[in-house]
Amino acid sequence: MANDKGDISKDGVSRRKFLGGAVIGAAAAAGVGSQILSLSATAQGADKERVGPLQSNVDYDAVVIGGGFAGVTAARELSRSGLKTLVLEGRSRLGGRTFTSKLDGEKVELGGTWVHWTQPNVWTEVMHYGLEIEETVGLASPETVIWVTDNQVKRAPAAEAFEIFGAACTEYYKEAHNIYPRPFDPFFAKKALQEMDGLSASEYLNKLSLTREQKDMMDSWLSGNGHNYPETIAYSEIMRWFALSNFNMPTMFDSIARYKIKSGTVSLLEAMVAESDMEVQLSTPVLKVKQDSHRVLITTEEGTIAASAVVMAVPLNTMGDVEYSPRLSDAKSEIASQGHAGKGVKGYIRIKQDVGNVMTYAPARNDVTPFTSVFTDHVGENGTLLIAFSADPKLVDINDSKAVEKALHPLLPGVEVTSSYGYDWNLDPFSKGTWCTYRPGQTTRYLTELQKREGRLFFAGSDMANGWRGFIDGAIESGREVGYQVASYLKGKNSNA
């Protein structure tokens, strides 16, 4: 069972303390109002007339545990199939590891942000709901690049810097097509994947005959992709992003950090919920999931709910915080204990000066700055809004403007930070980390097992997607597939009854 008895667990803040308001989060710390989908704690949609569940001994056909994009997508698919569906979310909002908020009255995304047409699941949804797109300019089309190598700061026009970086990328990604020739079918080249999956991103980098400067730039890039130190990140994960981007670096830049939903990720979530008659209960952590051959009992602090099937749509790093009966498979228990590697920092920084479209690189370990990358979101009337990443939350408090200014000065001398803002996903007991990045060996050892249902218990989430794992697209991919699986399972059971 989850550790709710104390104020602080070994992994951060307890779930009870989090919900009780002791940890208000970055929004309160920054003095801003969050713009998030927040339904009442009573079941949204409960006032609608609906047909009862297929089985007479349950409250719902399906209960989805977790209200991120995977959970909401699965619930939408289930309700579309005519199944009575409930979403249970531990937080006071939907969205999971996406979080549309505001800084100085301006919309920012504290979690998952970017979308692209190489990401077919989320792009289909964006088109379906007619959502507008806007661009982040600094990463995809910088004018100036600043980088740290051998603890020295260099600065050059983007074209000059990318000649150095591009040559390193060509060498680093040369095995990508062999490992992931069909990137949405991760085991199509299973032997090649097995041979390389045990390597870390840094181990492969150290094998290459690159200059110190190129290795430092690549270290920054790898840390940014995996949101941790490169030795914690599987080399195969880095190859996967590149393969999904059509084996092309400019396309990869655009795919991972250029296009975002103008009205915020929350607007896509709202549209998906509005199109469904799913019920939603917020601020409802799940304590136990017990199944037998007839139904599943879900225990919360408010009571017990019976369902014909359950979709576990929680982050991998929190999967072990629920008590299961019977217990999960050994493989699921092992990876839940290990967790994925995504543990870094993402934050927004507003500076007075107009610094143009800049992009910075720094290796995860250096004596100059804690930021592995900083780039321009946009330049406005009130200066420049930057987006910053760090591999390690212990290195910088993104909500301490003075500390952030000090960390920026080696890269952007003389800039004045007027505000900075981020959310510590590691302290959030319903995430315990940022986007999913597998550690060495985890793809071949655990991915297939994570996707397997166990009796009436199904599993969904960006953390177990075949394609854009760690992205909104991966969450929608997994949620849609599992929603279909559960609907087929339940209707098949009912027709055979």
N, C-alpha and C positions, 0 to 999 in steps of 0.2 A: 504494500500500500504506500501511497505517497507520504512523504514526511511532512505532515502538517502541524505537528505538535509544537515545534519550536519556531522562533522568529526567523532564524537563519538556518538553512540546511547546508550540507557540505557543497551543494551545487549552486547556492545563492539564496534567494528569498523564498520562504515557504509559500505555498499556494494560498493558504488562509490569510497570511499576512499581506500578500499581494492584493487579494480581493478586499481586505479590510481597509485598505487605503494607506497603510504605512509606507508603501512604495507607490507613490503617485506617478512616478515615471518622469521621463524627460519633458513632457508637455508642461507639467506644473513647475518643474525646475527652471524651465526657460520662460515661464510666464506667458504661455501661448495657449490658445484654444485649439483642441484637436478637432479635425474634421473627419470623423470616422463613422462608419455605419454602426449605430447604437440603438438596438431595439430594447423594449422593456424586458425585464427579467421573466415576465410571464410569457407564455408561449405566443409568439407572433403567428398570426394566421388561425388561432384557435377559435375565432368567432365565425369562421366560414363553415358553411354546411359541407360535410364530407362523408364519404362512404367509410364504414369501419374497416379495420384490418381484415385480411383474408382469413386469419386464424382467430377463433373465438377466445383463446386463452392468452391473448397479448393485447397491449395497449396500442402498439404501432407495428406496421409491417417491417419497418426499418428504422433504426436509430443510428444517426451519424454522429460520431464523437469527434469533435474538432470542426471549427467554423472558418477555416481558411479557404483558399480557392479550391482545393481538392474536395473538402467536405461539402462546400456549397454546390460545387458542380455535381458531385455524386447525388446529393439530395435533390437537386433540380431534375436530374435524369430519373430518379426513382419516382418523384411526384408526377413527372410527365407520363410515367407508366401506370399511373392510377394507384400508386401505393401510398398508404398513409405513412408519412415520414417526419421524423423529428430530428433537429440538429441540437446537440448539446455542446455549448462552448464555455470553457472555463473563464475566459476574460469577459469584461463588460462590453465587448464589441466583437463584431465579426472581422475577418480579414487575415487572421493568422500572422505570418511574418511580412505582410504588407501593412502599411500604416500611413495613411494620408493625414498630414497635420499642417500646421502653419508656423512660420517664423516671420516675425515682424509683419504679420498680416498677409504673408505670401505663402502659397501652397508649396509644401515640400513632401517628399516621400522618404520616410525613415526606414523602410524596408524595401521589398521588391519594387522595382520601378519600371524597367525598360522592356519594350516589346519590339517585335520585328516580324516581317513576313517570312523569314526563315523559321519562325516559331508558329507552325500552322494552327495549333489549337487556340492559342490566345488571339492570334490575328483574325481567325474566323469569328471569334466572339466580338472583337472590336468592330469588325465590319457589320456583323449582325445587328449590333445595337447602335450603329452609326456614331461612334465616338470619335472625336477629333484627336489628332496627333500633333505634338509639338516636339522640338528637338533640344537636346543638350549639346552645346556646341564644342565644349573644350576637349573632350576625349576623341570625338569623331573627326573634328576638323580644327585642330589647334593651329595657332599662328607661331607660337613660341614653345619650345620644349626646354625644361630645366631638369637636369638629372644629377644624381650624386654617384660618384665613383671614386673608390679609394678614399672616401671621406672628404672629397673635394666637390664643390658645386660647379657645374658647367651649364652653359646657356647657349642656345643656337636656334636659328629658324627651324621650323618643324621638318622641312625637307632634308636638312642636313642631319638632324638627329635620327630621323627615320631610316636614313641610309645605314647607320650603325645598327640600329635596332632591327631593321628588316633583314639584314644579313644573318643576324643571330636567330631570328625566327625561322628563316628558311632552313637552317641547320637543325634547330630544335624540333620542328614539326615534321621532319622528313619521314617519320614512321607512321604518321597519322592515318594515311590511307590504308596501310597494311593492317592496322589495328581495328579501325572503324570504317570499312568500305561502305557499309550501310549504317549510318550512325543511329538511326531509330531502331535498328535490330542489333543490339550491342554484342550478341554472341554469334553473329554471322561468321566472323573470323575468330572463332573461339580459341584456337590454338595460339594465334598471334597475341590475342589479349592475355591469355594465361601466362605467356612468356614474359610479358612486360608489366603486368598488373602489380607485381610485388615491388616494383621500383618506386621510389619517391620522386617528386618533381626535381628536387635538388640533386639526387643521385644521378639522374640522367644528365642534368645540366653539367655536373662536374666531370662527366665522361667526355664532353665535347671540347674540341680545340678552339675555344673562343678567347677573345681578349678579356682582361679584367673588366674593362668598361662594358663590354657586351654582356658578361655574366652578371654584373651589377644591375644592368637594365632588365635583363631577363628575370633576375631574382625579384625585382619589384613587380614585374608583370605576373609572375607565378603567384606571388603573395596576394596580389590583387584579385586574381582569379579564384584562388582557394580560400582567401580570407584567413590566412594563418601563415606560419612559417613554412617555407617550401618543403622541409623534411617531413612535415605531417601530411602532405598532400600527395595523393597518388598521381604518378606520371600519366596514367591512363585518363584521369579526369581532365587534365590539360589537353590531351589529344581529343577528347570527346567534344569539348567546346569548339575546337578548330574544325573538326569534321562536320559538326552540325552547322557551321558557318560556310559550308561549301568549300572547305579547304583553302580559304582565302582570307588573308589578314585584314584588308579593308572591310570586307563583309563581316568579319568577326567584330571589329571595332563598332560597326553600325549595329550589329545584332545584340551586343551585350550592354551598350551604354549610349545610344543616340536617341531613339524614339520612345516617347512616353505618352501616356494618355493625358490630354490637356486638362480634363476635369478631374483627374486623379484616379488611382487604381480603385478607390472606393466607389467611383461611379459605375465601373464595370460590375463590381460586386452587387451594388444596389440593383442594377438592371437584371442580373441573374436571379436574385431573390424575388424581385417583383414579378418575374415571369413564372414563378412557381407558387404552389400552395403549401410548401414546406412549413412546418412549425419550427420556431427557434426559441431556445431557452438560453439566455446568457448568464454569466456569473454562476455557472453550474459545473464545477469540477466533478469528474467521474472518479470514484474510488475503487469500485470493483466491477468486473465483468464475469459473470458465471453463466455457462451454457450447458445444456443437456441436449438430448436428441429432439426435443420439442420446441425449445425457445431459449432466449437469452435474457438474463436478468441483469440490469444495469443499476448499480447502487451509487447514488449521490448523497450529499449531506441532507438533501430534502426528502429522500425516500428511494423507492425502487420502481423501476420502469421495466415492463416486459416487452420484448420485441421478437419477431420471427428471425431477424438477422441484424447484425451490427456491422457498421463500417468504421474501423479505426482509422481516422484521418488526422492523426496527431504527428508532430515532428518526431523524427527518429530519436532525438536526444531526450524525449519525454515519454517514450513508449513504455519504459520500465517503471513509470510512476503509477501505474494502475495494477491492481491485483487481479490476476486472471485465474479462472478455474474452469477447465484444467489449465495448467501453466502453458505458456507459449513454447513453441519448439525450441530446441537447444540453440539452433542457429539464430533465431530472432532474439532470444535472450542474450546471446553473446554480443551481437552487434548493438543491441540496445544498451548494454553495459559499456561497450567501447565508445559509442557515440561517433558522430561524424566530426570532421575537423573544423568546420566553419565557426570561428570564434572571434573574429576581428571587430573593427570599429568602422562605422560609416557615419558621417556627420556633415552638416551644412555650416558654412562659415561666411558671414557677410563682412566685407571689408569696404572702407570708404573709397579707396582708389579704384580707378578703372585700369585693370592690368591686362585687358584684352582677353583673347582666347588662349589660355595657357594650359599646359599639361606638364606634370612633374613625375619623375621616377626616382625612387630611392630603395635600395635593398632593405629587406626587413630588419637586418641588423646593421646599424651604422651609428656613427657618433654625431651626426648632423641634425637629423629630424626623426620623429616617430612616424611620420606620414610616409607610407609606401607610394601613395599617389594622391595628387590634388589636381583637380581640373575645373575649368570654368563651366558653371551651369548656364549663366547668362550675365550680361552687363546691363544694369538698369540705372534709373535716376539716382538711386541711393548707393551706387557703387557696384561692386561685383559680388555675385553669389557664387561661392566655390563649393564643390563637393570633395570631401577628403576621406581617405581610407587609411587604416593602420592594421597591421597584422596582430597586434596585441593590445587589448584594452587597458592593460596595466601601464602602458607607456604614456598615455595622454588621456586627460579628462576632457572629452569633446564639449562638455557643457561649461567648462571654465574658460572664458574668453581670453583671460590674461595668459593662461598656459598655452592656449591655442595660438595666440599671437606670437609668443616666444618660439613655438615650434615652427611657425611659418617664416619667421624672419630670415633664416639662412637661405630659404628658397626665394622669398619675395621680400627683400630688405625694405624696411620702413613702412610696410602696410599697417593700417590700423584696423583691428578687428572690433566691430561694433556689436556683434552677437554671434553666437555659435550654438549648435543644437544637434543632439543625437539621442538615440534610444539604446540602452544597454540590453540587447536581446539575451545576453548571457545571464543576467540577473532575473529576467522574466521566467518564472517557473513553468510557463506554458510554451516555451521555446528552447531555453537553455543553449542557445547558439543562434547563429545567423543562417545564411543559406547553406544547403547541404553540399559538402565536399567530402567525397570518400577518401579514407586513408588508404595507404598501400595495401593491396590484397583484398579489400572489401568488396569490390565489384564482383570478382569471380567467386568469392566465397559466400556472399550473402544476398546479392540482388535478386536472384531467382527465388530464393527462400522467402525474402521479404514480401514478395508479390503473391505468395501462395495463401489461399484461404485456409482456415483451421475450423472445420465444422461450420457453424453458422457465423463465424467471425471472418470478415473480409478486411483487407488492408489497402489504403490509398494514401497518396501524398506525393508532393514534389520530390521527397527524399527517396522514393522508390520508382521514379519514372524511368522509362527506357531512354527517352530523348533528352530534352532540356531539363535534366534533374537540377534542382536548386533554383529554378526559374518559375514564374507564374505559369508559363506554358507547360512545364512538367506537371504542375499541380492539376491543371485542367485535363491534360492527357490522362493522368492516372484516375482522377475523379470520374471522368466520363466512362472509361473502360470498366471500372469497378461498379459504377452505378448500373451499367448494362448487365454485368455479371450477376449482381444481386437480384435485379428484376427478373432475369431469366431463371435464376435458381428458385426464387419464391413462387413464380408463376408455374414453373415445372412441378414444384412440390405440391402446389394447390391442385393442379390438374390431375396429379396422380393420387390425390388423397381419396 
